[in-house]
Amino acid sequence: MPDELRGILEKNGVKNVELAGPGAFARTIPNEILVKIVNDPVQRMQSLEFCHMYDSNPYVCGMGKDNLFAKGEI
C-alpha cells in the first residue's frame, strides 16, 4: 500500500518521496473517449498533465496499488 511503501523508503534514507497511482484517472474514462483524446495532440497533452496531477494526489494513490510509482532522492 502507498503508506507502507513511503515508510519503507523513508526508513531506508530516501528523501522527498513522491507517489503516484498511474492510470487511476484514466480508468474512469470510457475507452471510446480515451481514443479520441489520444488521437488529438492538444487534448492528449492536456489530459496527460491533468492525469499526472490527479494520479499524484495522495487520496487516489491507493486506487492503483498494483501500479504504484514512487520517486525520491538518495
C-alpha positions as a Python dict, from the first residue, in 0.01 Angstrom:
ca = {
    (1, 'M'): (0, 0, 0),
    (2, 'P'): (119, 359, -59),
    (3, 'D'): (177, 440, 309),
    (4, 'E'): (377, 120, 358),
    (5, 'L'): (597, 192, 57),
    (6, 'R'): (657, 551, 168),
    (7, 'G'): (753, 425, 516),
    (8, 'I'): (996, 166, 380),
    (9, 'L'): (1164, 419, 152),
    (10, 'E'): (1192, 686, 422),
    (11, 'K'): (1320, 431, 677),
    (12, 'N'): (1598, 349, 431),
    (13, 'G'): (1704, 711, 385),
    (14, 'V'): (1508, 813, 75),
    (15, 'K'): (1403, 1177, 97),
    (16, 'N'): (1137, 1380, -86),
    (17, 'V'): (932, 1069, -162),
    (18, 'E'): (653, 1128, -413),
    (19, 'L'): (397, 864, -503),
    (20, 'A'): (156, 834, -792),
    (21, 'G'): (-101, 576, -899),
    (22, 'P'): (-62, 586, -1277),
    (23, 'G'): (-388, 520, -1456),
    (24, 'A'): (-617, 598, -1160),
    (25, 'F'): (-800, 872, -1351),
    (26, 'A'): (-774, 718, -1697),
    (27, 'R'): (-955, 405, -1576),
    (28, 'T'): (-1260, 621, -1507),
    (29, 'I'): (-1291, 735, -1872),
    (30, 'P'): (-1471, 517, -2129),
    (31, 'N'): (-1236, 367, -2389),
    (32, 'E'): (-1402, 541, -2687),
    (33, 'I'): (-1338, 881, -2526),
    (34, 'L'): (-978, 790, -2440),
    (35, 'V'): (-916, 701, -2805),
    (36, 'K'): (-1043, 1043, -2915),
    (37, 'I'): (-825, 1219, -2658),
    (38, 'V'): (-514, 1022, -2755),
    (39, 'N'): (-566, 1097, -3124),
    (40, 'D'): (-582, 1475, -3068),
    (41, 'P'): (-236, 1618, -2980),
    (42, 'V'): (-371, 1916, -2783),
    (43, 'Q'): (-623, 1711, -2586),
    (44, 'R'): (-361, 1440, -2527),
    (45, 'M'): (-113, 1683, -2367),
    (46, 'Q'): (-382, 1848, -2154),
    (47, 'S'): (-514, 1511, -2047),
    (48, 'L'): (-168, 1378, -1957),
    (49, 'E'): (-97, 1685, -1745),
    (50, 'F'): (-430, 1651, -1563),
    (51, 'C'): (-390, 1275, -1519),
    (52, 'H'): (-45, 1320, -1365),
    (53, 'M'): (-180, 1580, -1122),
    (54, 'Y'): (-481, 1361, -1031),
    (55, 'D'): (-280, 1037, -1007),
    (56, 'S'): (-26, 1206, -776),
    (57, 'N'): (-293, 1305, -522),
    (58, 'P'): (-235, 1103, -202),
    (59, 'Y'): (-605, 1021, -180),
    (60, 'V'): (-602, 829, -510),
    (61, 'C'): (-262, 660, -493),
    (62, 'G'): (-424, 350, -342),
    (63, 'M'): (-671, 323, -632),
    (64, 'G'): (-400, 174, -847),
    (65, 'K'): (-199, -5, -581),
    (66, 'D'): (-79, -257, -840),
    (67, 'N'): (51, 38, -1047),
    (68, 'L'): (214, 242, -774),
    (69, 'F'): (503, 466, -881),
    (70, 'A'): (749, 613, -631),
    (71, 'K'): (1035, 854, -673),
    (72, 'G'): (1272, 1009, -424),
    (73, 'E'): (1625, 1122, -357),
    (74, 'I'): (1900, 913, -204),
}
